[in-house]
Amino acid sequence: MAKRGQKHIVDELKSGLRPYLFKPDRIQELLDKKLMNVAVLSEICGMNQAGLFRVLKDGSQPRADTIGKIAAALGVKPGHFFDRD
C-alpha cells in the first residue's frame, strides 16, 4: 500500500496531471539579470558554491528549503523555478 505522500503522486498520475518540473535555468537567468554570480548568491543563501553549481549545471533538484532560500535571495517566489511540461 502506498504511503500518504506517495498516494497523492499516484492519484495525480492516474488523473493525467503532470508533476511540476524544476527549471534551474531560471536561476541563472535571474543571476544574469541582477548581475550576480554564484559566489554572491551562495553568501546570501548561506549555501556552499559547489551545491549551487550542482543545481545550475547538473540540474539536480534541491530540497524545498534550499529553493526557498534561493528564491528569497533573488526576490521571487519559489514557484518561479517550476513549470508544468
N, C-alpha and C positions, 0 to 999 in steps of 0.2 A: 504494500500500500504506500502511496506517495505521501511524503511529509507535507505539512501545511503549505510551505512556500513552493514546493515542487508542484503541488496540486494547482496552484494559480498558473504556473507556467504551462502545465498540461492543458488546463482549461483554455488558456489563451491560444495555444497551438491548435486545439480542436476547433476553436471558433474562427480560425483563419487569420487572426491578427498576427502580425509580425512583431517581434520584440524591437525595442529601440536599439539603434546601433551607435556605438561610441565613435565619434569623429575627432581624432586627435589633431587633424589638420586645422581645425578651428582654433585650437590653442595657438598654433604657430601663426595663423592669420592675425590674431589679436596681438600677439607679441610684436609682429611686424608693424601693425597699425600704431601701436603705442611706443614704437622704437625701443622695445625692451629685449633683453636676451634671457637665456635660461638661467644664467647666474643671478640676475636681479630677481627673476620670478622665484627661484629657489630660496633666496633670502627672505622674500616677503611671505612665502608659504611656509617657511620653516622646514623645507624638504631638502634632500641632497640632490645635486645636479644629475647624478647618474640615474636616479629614479625618474626624474623628469625627462631625460634623454630617452629612457626606455619607453616611456609613454609616447613621446613625439616620434621617435624613429621606428620602434618595433610595433607600435600600435597596441601595446599591452594596456588593458583596461585597468585603471587604478581603482582603489576602493572608493566608496561613496564619500567618505570624509575627505579624502585627498582631492576628489573632484570639486568638493565644496570649497576647499582652500584655494585651489587654482582659480575657480570662478570668482571668489571674493577678491582675490588679488588682481584679477583682470576686469573687475567691475561688471560682471554678467551673472546671470542665474546659471546654476549647474545644468539645466536643460539645454542651454546653448550648445553644449558639446554632444548632443544626441540628435538622432534623426531616425525616422522610420524609412526603411529601404523599400 
